[in-house]
Amino acid sequence: MTLWHQVLDYLSVNGEDVRSAVLQHLYLALVPVVVAFVLSLPLGWAVVSYGWVRHPLLTLTSVVYTIPSLALLLLLPGLLGTSILDPFNVLVALTVYSLALLVRSTADGLAAIDASVVQAATAMGYRPLRRWFAVDLPLSLPVVLAGLRVAVVSNVSMVSIAALVGIGGLGQLFTRGFQLGFYMPPILIGLVLSVAIALVLDALVVIAQRFVTPWARVAAR
Amino acid sequence: MSLDYLLDAAHWSGPDGFPHQILEHLRYTGLALLIAMVIALPLGVLIGHTGRGAGLAINLGNAGRALPTLGVLMLILAVTGVGLKPVIGALVVLAIPPLLTATYAGVSSVDRGVVDAARGVGLREPQIALGVEVPLALPVILGGVRSATLQVISTATIAAYVAQDGLGRYLFDGLAVRDYPRIVAGAVVLAVLAVVVDALLALLQRVVVSPGVRPRAGSRRRTALPQPER
């Protein structure tokens, strides 16, 4: 039986498992990105607005970012009081990593805005909060979304680690393959699906970027 | 969270002790990084200098980020069988993309005016690449070395799931017998090791980068216009 047949065979027998692994993978990878994105907006704003926040906050996030994912995943139960098998640990760990990436890109994006545009908006009568959402944030989006792409793609690949602790997602297919004596089909299926999900989500962010920054298209013409 | 296992002096000596496992961990990491650098750095300089294969360097960097390390490790071991060499091989495969992309990006972003000037004063192409472009690109290249190092330290842990020694032992053995203090000890040592190695590389980045290349303190891009009152 060729490898290709083995793969099809595996899918026909375990299709339901693979499908639920994909769904759980998406859930575990995407919820943290969304949470981190929302949190990164006020934090990025604080970094740009208050100079003294910059150094401690960015140092903290980059130190946290250096901690290997498996170590963080296993330390969190002790810190949060959760069980080791609780998917909540994965959500928190990935939120922390995504936040470390996104705070920096949000701060860079906000810092790179042309100050004269902001002044023009203020002169036209925008109140600070409204101006921030209507002018500052949209103008920072190209840099912010570049960071979001990195966060989405690395989250999708990092979720697999959770399987080592016994939490679901496509990583389960890797550990299954290992338990079956390095049986190729599940390993291959998991690898292909994980990379495919990462590429599709990356493309979706790029498409979203075209919609939310229409002026970039005009300028490129 | 109990730190008993970590603070027990008995776990700090002998073949099962932390010092031995830390050294084992660093041995795999160092070996894999060395091989990856021998492959990726010259290739990155070549691509950056000539501009040929730039698409490859960029796409490889993106693809590398999308690859789940656990899956790559399992796939390579499924093909080659378990052992030290396949594990090192998997670590090398994972370390090449960040190294290659950073080297390419650093070299290709060197000011073309500087390169033309070097050519104008009569330097040969290899001299330009090694004597001008590499020193100027060094901060970016070392940034790539830092992220590749973190990647490898992290993945070398996972390798313990399959076979090898190293700090992953504490995590997986601890998980197997539900000994949380042992897991905590392994995770803390691993996290500290990663942070310390990264800090040392950051220091190296400062020492080896020529003072003329170093971004000056306070020269961070700021707009000249006064900020409106908030």
Contacts between the chains, C-beta under 8 A, distances in Angstrom:
chain1	res1	chain2	res2	distance
A	49	B	230	6.7
A	63	B	195	5.8
A	66	B	150	5.7
A	66	B	194	5.0
A	66	B	195	5.2
A	66	B	198	4.6
A	67	B	191	4.4
A	67	B	194	6.0
A	67	B	195	6.9
A	68	B	150	7.5
A	68	B	153	6.3
A	68	B	154	3.7
A	68	B	157	5.8
A	68	B	190	5.6
A	68	B	191	6.8
A	68	B	194	5.5
A	69	B	154	6.3
A	70	B	154	7.0
A	70	B	157	5.4
A	70	B	158	6.5
A	70	B	168	7.4
A	70	B	171	6.3
A	70	B	187	7.5
A	70	B	190	7.6
A	71	B	157	7.3
A	71	B	171	7.6
A	71	B	186	7.6
A	71	B	187	4.0
A	71	B	188	7.7
A	71	B	190	4.4
A	71	B	191	4.6
A	71	B	194	7.6
A	72	B	187	7.6
A	72	B	191	7.2
A	74	B	171	6.0
A	74	B	175	7.9
A	74	B	183	5.1
A	74	B	184	7.5
A	74	B	186	7.7
A	74	B	187	4.6
A	75	B	1	7.8
A	75	B	184	6.7
A	75	B	187	4.8
A	75	B	188	7.1
A	75	B	191	7.1
A	77	B	180	7.7
A	78	B	1	3.3
A	78	B	180	7.0
A	78	B	184	5.8
A	79	B	1	6.7
A	84	B	175	7.4
A	84	B	180	7.5
A	84	B	183	7.9
A	111	B	221	7.2
A	111	B	222	7.9
A	112	B	221	7.3
A	114	B	223	7.1
A	115	B	223	4.1
A	115	B	225	4.3
A	115	B	226	7.9
A	115	B	227	6.3
A	115	B	228	7.7
A	116	B	225	5.9
A	118	B	227	7.9
A	118	B	228	6.1
A	119	B	225	7.0
A	119	B	228	5.1
A	122	B	228	4.7
A	128	B	230	5.8
A	150	B	65	7.0
A	153	B	62	7.4
A	153	B	65	5.1
A	153	B	66	5.2
A	154	B	65	5.5
A	156	B	66	7.0
A	156	B	68	7.9
A	157	B	65	6.7
A	157	B	66	5.7
A	157	B	67	6.0
A	157	B	68	4.4
A	157	B	69	7.1
A	158	B	68	7.6
A	159	B	68	7.8
A	160	B	68	3.9
A	160	B	69	7.5
A	160	B	70	4.6
A	160	B	71	6.1
A	161	B	69	7.5
A	161	B	70	6.1
A	161	B	158	7.0
A	163	B	70	7.0
A	164	B	70	6.9
A	164	B	158	6.6
A	164	B	161	5.7
A	164	B	172	7.6
A	165	B	175	6.8
A	166	B	175	7.8
A	170	B	68	7.3
A	170	B	71	7.8
A	171	B	68	7.0
A	171	B	70	5.7
A	171	B	71	7.7
A	174	B	68	7.5
A	174	B	70	4.9
A	174	B	71	5.1
A	174	B	74	4.7
A	175	B	70	8.0
A	177	B	74	5.7
A	177	B	78	6.7
A	178	B	74	5.9
A	178	B	161	7.5
A	178	B	162	6.8
A	182	B	74	7.0
A	182	B	77	5.9
A	182	B	78	3.9
A	182	B	81	7.9
A	182	B	82	7.7
A	183	B	78	7.5
A	184	B	75	7.9
A	184	B	78	5.2
A	187	B	71	6.4
A	187	B	74	4.7
A	187	B	75	5.3
A	187	B	78	5.7
A	188	B	75	6.9
A	190	B	68	7.5
A	190	B	71	5.5
A	191	B	67	7.6
A	191	B	68	6.7
A	191	B	71	4.0
A	191	B	72	7.2
A	191	B	75	5.9
A	194	B	66	7.7
A	194	B	67	8.0
A	194	B	68	4.7
A	194	B	71	6.2
A	195	B	63	7.6
A	195	B	66	5.0
A	195	B	67	6.4
A	195	B	68	7.8
A	198	B	65	7.8
A	198	B	66	3.9
A	199	B	66	6.3
A	202	B	62	7.9
A	202	B	66	7.6
